[in-house]
Amino acid sequence: MRILLADDDRTTRLLLTRTLESWGYEVVAVADGEAAWETFRGGDFRLVLSDWEMPVLDGPALCARVRAWEGPYAYVVMLTSHQTSSHIVEGLQAGADDYLAKPFDPAVLRARLIVARRLLALQDELAEKNLELARANSDLARANSELTRIATTDPLLDVGNRRSFEDVIVHAHATARRSALAYGVIIADIDHFKRCNDEHGHPFGDRVLQGVALALKTSLGDAGQLFRYGGEELIAVVHETDREALASLAERMRLAVESAPVITPQGALLTVTVSMGTALFAPSDPISCQVVIEYADASLYQAKQNGRNRVVAWPFARSTALRTSQF
């Protein structure tokens, strides 16, 4: 172990150096506190022996700088000819770990250094355990985050699943009531998806679903969150919007799907379309989030009735019965 020795008395410095080296320590000796500080900053010292009275920078001031250092902890022993309790207290308050009277007793010095090394070893062990604990906590946090992602994400489409949608819309509904800011719901259903599966197979149908989800998610952007509602239906919760902006966003999402054709297993280009329904919740409306979903679902049903590949916003002109929502 390396020891930094700071003492302005040449005789004491030489005597301490020889004594410490005879015990197997590597010693770097300097003659004043400022030189000790510069040496300490540039080296790897865990033990510091410092005289109290030195030119330029005295022992307590050096000790205070060492304590403010952000590197590994260094054990500081103050060497002093002052035996009054006030001086001892001053040195310990400056951050010294121990003190040794001058002229020093080699046996006492050796015992003090053994104690210092034992305490440093315990501190290093504690630091390593804390580091291991931090790593374990970090790993646990990542694992929990991944479990949460898995539990709330549809594995095929990489969007939220039905469970996470229910949590989000309940929260959005409560937030809208508190903030008096409207939110909207958009439901999209892939047109003729059963025919797609029947004619080209389910693996191709999965590719179509993935492409539609990506197009909807990309065009939705930061305006809201997208979820798989069930089968080939996807649903978005759009925050802080109005009826016109909601319908306009849904139209952009519909066009994004239509403008991204896919290639069938036979090599042909297939244009995929979606029908979409929207509904807005205004905070003054005395309805639940379940009813908002039912309005959007009824609008989707109307879009299908009107010829598919279109957006219908609630309320629409022609009255229609609500399909019962499962949520």
Secondary structure as UniProt FT lines:
FT   STRAND          2..6
FT   HELIX           10..22
FT   TURN            23..24
FT   STRAND          26..30
FT   HELIX           33..42
FT   STRAND          47..51
FT   HELIX           59..68
FT   STRAND          75..80
FT   HELIX           85..93
FT   TURN            94..95
FT   STRAND          98..101
FT   HELIX           106..152
FT   STRAND          153..154
FT   TURN            155..158
FT   STRAND          159..160
FT   HELIX           162..179
FT   STRAND          183..190
FT   TURN            191..192
FT   HELIX           193..200
FT   HELIX           202..220
FT   HELIX           221..223
FT   STRAND          224..230
FT   TURN            231..232
FT   STRAND          233..239
FT   HELIX           243..258
FT   STRAND          262..263
FT   TURN            265..266
FT   STRAND          269..270
FT   STRAND          274..281
FT   TURN            283..284
FT   HELIX           289..305
FT   TURN            306..307
FT   STRAND          311..313
//
